[in-house]
Amino acid sequence: MARNGKPEVEEQNLDLDRELPPAGEEENASSEEAKTQPLSEVEKLRAERDALLDRLRRMQAEFDNARKRAVKEQQDFRDYALVDTIKTLLPVLDSFDRALASSPEKSEFHAGVELIHRQLVDALQKLGVRRISAAGEPFDPRYHEAIEMVDTEDAEDHQVLEELQRGYKLKERLLRPAMVRVARNSRK
């Protein structure tokens, strides 16, 4: 029904967001909006720029780290690429050691085997292979593999008495531990 000649409008159907402000408020609202809008856009653009610069810095750091990691991996690969090959040559070196220990020292055969042994050792040393010292040294589980503990009073406790098989390392990487007999001295 209508009151005062105007139709009744249900409040539910009104869209208050789209209604115009009362007269006089329209000018004030648009001028305030004009002042705050450019500032908020500038602030948004600055924030976006800062976020993009931060992202760029992070991506550059990630790229730099990945490049350094790749260089290090390549160097490690170069340094240790021969590990498997050298490990297959170690039994040959052991055979030379046994042959030199069992043959008479004055024969020409012994001199020839000794020369070949020396050439092989020199070639391996040029590649970075080093012998691990064992006999007379304190037992070090990083480089020695204890095969037997021997009760004795002639040596310090945990001192290597005898080297049964030589150990080797390539630069700082262990190729094969030295197999040793270790002293056990209960008095010391």
VOKOL-296168 format. One line per 2 residues: number of its first residue (from 0); their letters; for each residue x, y, z of N, C-alpha, C. Coordinates in nm, 3 decimals, m for minus. Layout:
% residues N
NUM) a) X/Y/Z/X/Y/Z/X/Y/Z ~ ...
This chain:
% residues 188
0) ma) 0.082/m0.116/0.000/0.000/0.000/0.000/0.086/0.123/0.000 ~ 0.023/0.234/m0.031/0.098/0.356/m0.044/0.065/0.450/0.069
2) rn) 0.168/0.517/0.116/0.149/0.620/0.217/0.180/0.753/0.153 ~ 0.108/0.845/0.179/0.125/0.979/0.127/0.145/0.979/m0.025
4) gk) 0.085/0.888/m0.091/0.091/0.884/m0.235/0.216/0.822/m0.289 ~ 0.304/0.769/m0.202/0.426/0.702/m0.251/0.411/0.552/m0.230
6) pe) 0.457/0.477/m0.325/0.447/0.332/m0.307/0.544/0.285/m0.197 ~ 0.505/0.181/m0.130/0.589/0.126/m0.023/0.700/0.042/m0.087
8) ve) 0.824/0.063/m0.044/0.938/m0.012/m0.099/0.993/m0.098/0.014 ~ 1.012/m0.220/m0.016/1.068/m0.307/0.086/1.216/m0.273/0.103
10) eq) 1.257/m0.271/0.227/1.397/m0.237/0.257/1.493/m0.343/0.204 ~ 1.448/m0.465/0.188/1.534/m0.572/0.143/1.579/m0.551/m0.001
12) nl) 1.501/m0.488/m0.084/1.535/m0.472/m0.225/1.626/m0.353/m0.250 ~ 1.656/m0.273/m0.150/1.740/m0.155/m0.169/1.886/m0.196/m0.180
14) dl) 1.958/m0.136/m0.274/2.101/m0.159/m0.288/2.170/m0.035/m0.237 ~ 2.206/m0.037/m0.110/2.258/0.082/m0.044/2.395/0.122/m0.096
16) dr) 2.473/0.027/m0.150/2.607/0.059/m0.200/2.602/0.142/m0.328 ~ 2.495/0.125/m0.402/2.485/0.196/m0.529/2.406/0.326/m0.519
18) el) 2.358/0.355/m0.405/2.282/0.478/m0.389/2.375/0.596/m0.385 ~ 2.331/0.707/m0.434/2.408/0.829/m0.433/2.407/0.889/m0.293
20) pp) 2.517/0.950/m0.254/2.518/1.015/m0.123/2.428/1.138/m0.127 ~ 2.383/1.183/m0.011/2.299/1.303/m0.009/2.374/1.422/m0.066
22) ag) 2.303/1.522/m0.111/2.363/1.639/m0.173/2.462/1.704/m0.079 ~ 2.576/1.749/m0.133/2.679/1.814/m0.052/2.785/1.714/m0.008
24) ee) 2.746/1.593/0.024/2.843/1.492/0.065/2.916/1.435/m0.057 ~ 2.853/1.445/m0.174/2.908/1.389/m0.296/3.040/1.455/m0.331
26) en) 3.048/1.585/m0.323/3.172/1.657/m0.356/3.282/1.624/m0.256 ~ 3.249/1.623/m0.125/3.349/1.593/m0.022/3.404/1.451/m0.038
28) as) 3.317/1.357/m0.068/3.361/1.218/m0.082/3.451/1.201/m0.203 ~ 3.418/1.263/m0.314/3.499/1.246/m0.434/3.635/1.314/m0.421
30) se) 3.642/1.427/m0.350/3.771/1.493/m0.332/3.860/1.414/m0.236 ~ 3.801/1.356/m0.131/3.879/1.272/m0.038/3.928/1.146/m0.109
32) ea) 3.840/1.092/m0.192/3.875/0.972/m0.266/3.988/1.001/m0.364 ~ 3.985/1.115/m0.426/4.088/1.153/m0.522/4.221/1.172/m0.454
34) kt) 4.218/1.222/m0.329/4.344/1.243/m0.256/4.403/1.110/m0.209 ~ 4.322/1.021/m0.161/4.373/0.894/m0.105/4.400/0.791/m0.212
36) qp) 4.328/0.794/m0.320/4.345/0.691/m0.422/4.484/0.693/m0.486 ~ 4.538/0.808/m0.529/4.671/0.805/m0.589/4.778/0.760/m0.488
38) ls) 4.763/0.801/m0.364/4.861/0.758/m0.264/4.856/0.607/m0.245 ~ 4.738/0.551/m0.239/4.730/0.407/m0.219/4.781/0.333/m0.343
40) ev) 4.759/0.386/m0.462/4.813/0.323/m0.582/4.965/0.330/m0.583 ~ 5.021/0.444/m0.544/5.167/0.458/m0.537/5.223/0.361/m0.433
42) ek) 5.154/0.353/m0.320/5.201/0.260/m0.217/5.193/0.116/m0.267 ~ 5.086/0.083/m0.338/5.073/m0.053/m0.392/5.185/m0.081/m0.493
44) lr) 5.212/0.018/m0.578/5.319/m0.001/m0.677/5.455/m0.014/m0.611 ~ 5.479/0.066/m0.508/5.607/0.055/m0.435/5.619/m0.082/m0.368
46) ae) 5.511/m0.126/m0.306/5.513/m0.258/m0.241/5.537/m0.368/m0.343 ~ 5.473/m0.356/m0.459/5.492/m0.455/m0.564/5.636/m0.453/m0.615
48) rd) 5.690/m0.331/m0.635/5.828/m0.317/m0.679/5.924/m0.379/m0.577 ~ 5.903/m0.349/m0.449/5.989/m0.405/m0.344/5.980/m0.557/m0.340
50) al) 5.860/m0.608/m0.357/5.844/m0.755/m0.357/5.917/m0.816/m0.476 ~ 5.905/m0.752/m0.593/5.974/m0.805/m0.712/6.126/m0.795/m0.698
52) ld) 6.176/m0.686/m0.641/6.320/m0.673/m0.619/6.370/m0.778/m0.521 ~ 6.292/m0.802/m0.415/6.330/m0.904/m0.318/6.331/m1.042/m0.384
54) rl) 6.231/m1.068/m0.465/6.225/m1.196/m0.537/6.344/m1.211/m0.631 ~ 6.378/m1.102/m0.699/6.493/m1.104/m0.790/6.622/m1.133/m0.714
56) rr) 6.641/m1.068/m0.600/6.761/m1.094/m0.519/6.768/m1.239/m0.475 ~ 6.654/m1.292/m0.431/6.651/m1.432/m0.387/6.683/m1.527/m0.502
58) mq) 6.627/m1.500/m0.618/6.653/m1.586/m0.733/6.798/m1.577/m0.777 ~ 6.857/m1.457/m0.770/6.998/m1.443/m0.804/7.084/m1.520/m0.704
60) ae) 7.049/m1.514/m0.576/7.124/m1.589/m0.474/7.109/m1.739/m0.497 ~ 6.988/m1.785/m0.528/6.967/m1.928/m0.555/7.049/m1.972/m0.676
62) fd) 7.049/m1.890/m0.779/7.126/m1.922/m0.899/7.275/m1.928/m0.868 ~ 7.323/m1.832/m0.791/7.463/m1.829/m0.754/7.500/m1.953/m0.672
64) na) 7.414/m1.990/m0.577/7.438/m2.109/m0.495/7.437/m2.236/m0.582 ~ 7.344/m2.242/m0.676/7.338/m2.360/m0.764/7.463/m2.368/m0.851
66) rk) 7.510/m2.254/m0.899/7.633/m2.253/m0.981/7.752/m2.299/m0.898 ~ 7.764/m2.249/m0.774/7.875/m2.290/m0.687/7.867/m2.438/m0.655
68) ra) 7.744/m2.488/m0.631/7.727/m2.629/m0.601/7.767/m2.715/m0.721 ~ 7.731/m2.671/m0.841/7.767/m2.746/m0.963/7.918/m2.748/m0.983
70) vk) 7.984/m2.636/m0.959/8.130/m2.630/m0.972/8.196/m2.725/m0.872 ~ 8.145/m2.725/m0.748/8.202/m2.813/m0.645/8.180/m2.960/m0.680
72) eq) 8.060/m2.993/m0.729/8.032/m3.131/m0.768/8.122/m3.176/m0.883 ~ 8.146/m3.087/m0.980/8.235/m3.120/m1.090/8.377/m3.143/m1.041
74) qd) 8.422/m3.058/m0.947/8.556/m3.074/m0.892/8.568/m3.205/m0.815 ~ 8.466/m3.236/m0.733/8.466/m3.363/m0.660/8.467/m3.481/m0.756
76) fr) 8.391/m3.470/m0.864/8.387/m3.578/m0.962/8.526/m3.597/m1.024 ~ 8.590/m3.485/m1.060/8.725/m3.495/m1.117/8.823/m3.554/m1.016
78) dy) 8.811/m3.509/m0.890/8.906/m3.555/m0.788/8.891/m3.704/m0.760 ~ 8.770/m3.754/m0.762/8.747/m3.890/m0.718/8.694/m3.983/m0.828
80) al) 8.708/m3.944/m0.955/8.660/m4.026/m1.066/8.739/m4.156/m1.078 ~ 8.862/m4.155/m1.033/8.948/m4.272/m1.048/8.939/m4.371/m0.932
82) vd) 8.853/m4.346/m0.837/8.848/m4.430/m0.716/8.832/m4.577/m0.751 ~ 8.734/m4.610/m0.836/8.711/m4.751/m0.869/8.829/m4.813/m0.942
84) ti) 8.889/m4.738/m1.031/9.006/m4.789/m1.105/9.123/m4.814/m1.011 ~ 9.147/m4.720/m0.922/9.258/m4.734/m0.827/9.233/m4.850/m0.732
86) kt) 9.107/m4.868/m0.690/9.075/m4.980/m0.601/9.105/m5.114/m0.667 ~ 9.088/m5.123/m0.799/9.120/m5.249/m0.868/9.270/m5.269/m0.881
88) ll) 9.348/m5.160/m0.874/9.494/m5.173/m0.882/9.560/m5.206/m0.747 ~ 9.491/m5.184/m0.638/9.551/m5.209/m0.507/9.589/m5.356/m0.485
90) pv) 9.509/m5.454/m0.526/9.555/m5.593/m0.513/9.681/m5.622/m0.595 ~ 9.696/m5.555/m0.709/9.817/m5.572/m0.789/9.938/m5.519/m0.711
92) ld) 9.920/m5.406/m0.648/10.026/m5.349/m0.565/10.061/m5.442/m0.449 ~ 9.957/m5.505/m0.389/9.981/m5.602/m0.281/10.060/m5.723/m0.334
94) sf) 10.028/m5.767/m0.454/10.100/m5.881/m0.512/10.247/m5.845/m0.536 ~ 10.273/m5.725/m0.581/10.413/m5.680/m0.597/10.485/m5.681/m0.462
96) dr) 10.417/m5.632/m0.357/10.479/m5.631/m0.223/10.514/m5.773/m0.178 ~ 10.422/m5.869/m0.199/10.448/m6.008/m0.160/10.560/m6.069/m0.244
98) al) 10.563/m6.037/m0.372/10.668/m6.090/m0.460/10.804/m6.037/m0.417 ~ 10.811/m5.909/m0.382/10.938/m5.851/m0.338/10.982/m5.908/m0.204
100) as) 10.887/m5.940/m0.118/10.921/m5.994/0.014/10.967/m6.139/0.004 ~ 10.922/m6.213/m0.096/10.954/m6.356/m0.103/11.073/m6.390/m0.194
102) sp) 11.112/m6.299/m0.283/11.221/m6.332/m0.376/11.356/m6.291/m0.317 ~ 11.464/m6.361/m0.358/11.596/m6.322/m0.310/11.632/m6.183/m0.363
104) ek) 11.692/m6.103/m0.279/11.716/m5.962/m0.310/11.825/m5.941/m0.415 ~ 11.912/m6.035/m0.438/12.024/m6.011/m0.528/11.996/m6.054/m0.671
106) se) 11.882/m6.111/m0.697/11.856/m6.159/m0.834/11.812/m6.045/m0.925 ~ 11.831/m6.068/m1.054/11.788/m5.969/m1.153/11.636/m5.962/m1.158
108) fh) 11.572/m6.074/m1.135/11.426/m6.078/m1.132/11.373/m5.984/m1.024 ~ 11.435/m5.992/m0.908/11.395/m5.906/m0.796/11.412/m5.759/m0.834
110) ag) 11.521/m5.725/m0.898/11.546/m5.586/m0.938/11.443/m5.540/m1.040 ~ 11.404/m5.626/m1.133/11.303/m5.591/m1.233/11.165/m5.570/m1.170
112) ve) 11.128/m5.661/m1.080/10.999/m5.649/m1.011/10.999/m5.523/m0.925 ~ 11.110/m5.495/m0.860/11.119/m5.375/m0.777/11.106/m5.248/m0.862
114) li) 11.164/m5.248/m0.980/11.153/m5.133/m1.070/11.008/m5.111/m1.115 ~ 10.939/m5.219/m1.152/10.799/m5.209/m1.194/10.712/m5.162/m1.077
116) hr) 10.741/m5.216/m0.959/10.668/m5.176/m0.837/10.685/m5.026/m0.814 ~ 10.807/m4.978/m0.824/10.836/m4.836/m0.801/10.762/m4.749/m0.903
118) ql) 10.756/m4.792/m1.031/10.684/m4.717/m1.134/10.534/m4.709/m1.103 ~ 10.477/m4.821/m1.060/10.335/m4.822/m1.025/10.306/m4.732/m0.906
120) vd) 10.391/m4.738/m0.804/10.373/m4.654/m0.685/10.385/m4.506/m0.723 ~ 10.483/m4.472/m0.806/10.500/m4.333/m0.849/10.379/m4.283/m0.929
122) al) 10.327/m4.368/m1.017/10.210/m4.328/m1.097/10.090/m4.304/m1.007 ~ 10.071/m4.390/m0.907/9.959/m4.372/m0.814/9.978/m4.247/m0.727
124) qk) 10.101/m4.219/m0.688/10.127/m4.099/m0.608/10.098/m3.972/m0.687 ~ 10.126/m3.973/m0.818/10.094/m3.857/m0.902/9.944/m3.834/m0.908
126) lg) 9.866/m3.940/m0.894/9.720/m3.928/m0.895/9.665/m3.887/m0.758 ~ 9.750/m3.887/m0.657/9.707/m3.844/m0.523/9.687/m3.958/m0.425
128) vr) 9.729/m4.080/m0.461/9.715/m4.195/m0.371/9.829/m4.194/m0.270 ~ 9.794/m4.208/m0.143/9.895/m4.208/m0.036/9.875/m4.333/0.050
130) ri) 9.986/m4.387/0.096/9.985/m4.503/0.185/9.952/m4.455/0.326 ~ 9.872/m4.532/0.397/9.838/m4.500/0.535/9.942/m4.566/0.624
132) sa) 10.007/m4.486/0.708/10.107/m4.544/0.799/10.036/m4.620/0.909 ~ 10.094/m4.735/0.946/10.025/m4.819/1.043/10.120/m4.871/1.152
134) ag) 10.224/m4.943/1.116/10.309/m5.010/1.215/10.371/m4.908/1.310 ~ 10.353/m4.934/1.439/10.409/m4.847/1.542/10.323/m4.726/1.575
136) ep) 10.217/m4.703/1.500/10.127/m4.589/1.521/10.017/m4.627/1.621 ~ 9.957/m4.530/1.684/9.838/m4.560/1.766/9.723/m4.603/1.674
138) fd) 9.642/m4.694/1.721/9.530/m4.743/1.642/9.430/m4.630/1.617 ~ 9.393/m4.611/1.491/9.296/m4.509/1.452/9.186/m4.579/1.371
140) pr) 9.066/m4.592/1.426/8.962/m4.667/1.356/8.918/m4.604/1.223 ~ 8.953/m4.480/1.200/8.920/m4.418/1.071/9.006/m4.473/0.959
142) yh) 9.129/m4.517/0.991/9.224/m4.562/0.889/9.272/m4.705/0.908 ~ 9.248/m4.765/1.023/9.295/m4.901/1.051/9.176/m4.992/1.078
144) ea) 9.189/m5.115/1.031/9.091/m5.218/1.061/9.161/m5.324/1.144 ~ 9.119/m5.336/1.269/9.184/m5.431/1.361/9.136/m5.572/1.329
146) ie) 9.231/m5.659/1.297/9.201/m5.798/1.267/9.217/m5.882/1.393 ~ 9.313/m5.841/1.477/9.342/m5.920/1.597/9.396/m5.828/1.706
148) mv) 9.355/m5.857/1.829/9.410/m5.789/1.946/9.509/m5.887/2.010 ~ 9.632/m5.843/2.031/9.738/m5.929/2.085/9.774/m5.881/2.224
150) dt) 9.767/m5.972/2.322/9.809/m5.938/2.458/9.961/m5.933/2.463 ~ 10.015/m5.818/2.501/10.160/m5.801/2.510/10.192/m5.691/2.609
152) ed) 10.312/m5.704/2.664/10.360/m5.599/2.755/10.472/m5.519/2.688 ~ 10.508/m5.555/2.565/10.617/m5.490/2.493/10.575/m5.362/2.422
154) ae) 10.447/m5.335/2.414/10.400/m5.216/2.341/10.291/m5.147/2.421 ~ 10.266/m5.023/2.385/10.159/m4.945/2.447/10.023/m5.007/2.413
156) dh) 9.926/m4.980/2.497/9.791/m5.026/2.472/9.737/m4.956/2.347 ~ 9.672/m5.032/2.260/9.612/m4.983/2.135/9.715/m4.930/2.035
158) qv) 9.835/m4.985/2.038/9.936/m4.950/1.939/9.936/m5.058/1.831 ~ 9.953/m5.017/1.705/9.956/m5.113/1.595/10.088/m5.189/1.601
160) le) 10.078/m5.323/1.612/10.198/m5.406/1.619/10.247/m5.445/1.480 ~ 10.153/m5.484/1.394/10.191/m5.536/1.264/10.086/m5.497/1.160
162) el) 10.135/m5.466/1.041/10.046/m5.433/0.930/10.033/m5.557/0.843 ~ 9.911/m5.611/0.832/9.888/m5.730/0.752/9.859/m5.695/0.606
164) qr) 9.794/m5.583/0.584/9.766/m5.535/0.450/9.769/m5.382/0.453 ~ 9.838/m5.325/0.357/9.851/m5.180/0.355/9.718/m5.113/0.326
166) gy) 9.701/m4.994/0.385/9.583/m4.913/0.359/9.623/m4.794/0.273 ~ 9.528/m4.744/0.197/9.555/m4.632/0.107/9.440/m4.532/0.111
168) kl) 9.474/m4.408/0.082/9.371/m4.306/0.066/9.403/m4.222/m0.056 ~ 9.299/m4.170/m0.120/9.311/m4.082/m0.235/9.279/m3.942/m0.185
170) ke) 9.381/m3.858/m0.184/9.372/m3.724/m0.124/9.325/m3.742/0.019 ~ 9.203/m3.705/0.053/9.156/m3.723/0.191/9.050/m3.833/0.203
172) rl) 9.020/m3.900/0.093/8.918/m4.005/0.095/8.984/m4.141/0.114 ~ 8.931/m4.219/0.206/8.984/m4.352/0.235/8.947/m4.448/0.122
174) lr) 9.049/m4.513/0.065/9.025/m4.614/m0.038/9.011/m4.752/0.026 ~ 9.105/m4.781/0.117/9.104/m4.909/0.185/9.175/m4.893/0.318
176) pa) 9.113/m4.938/0.428/9.182/m4.927/0.557/9.295/m5.030/0.567 ~ 9.393/m4.999/0.649/9.503/m5.093/0.673/9.455/m5.201/0.769
178) mv) 9.480/m5.327/0.734/9.446/m5.438/0.824/9.564/m5.458/0.918 ~ 9.536/m5.453/1.048/9.646/m5.451/1.146/9.617/m5.542/1.265
180) rv) 9.726/m5.575/1.335/9.719/m5.639/1.467/9.747/m5.530/1.569 ~ 9.667/m5.527/1.673/9.676/m5.418/1.771/9.713/m5.476/1.907
182) ar) 9.799/m5.403/1.979/9.843/m5.446/2.112/9.735/m5.418/2.216 ~ 9.724/m5.512/2.309/9.637/m5.494/2.425/9.726/m5.512/2.545
184) ns) 9.751/m5.404/2.616/9.839/m5.406/2.731/9.754/m5.372/2.853 ~ 9.730/m5.472/2.935/9.641/m5.452/3.051/9.710/m5.377/3.165
186) rk) 9.844/m5.372/3.166/9.916/m5.303/3.276/9.921/m5.151/3.253 ~ 9.906/m5.102/3.136/9.922/m4.959/3.110/9.792/m4.890/3.091
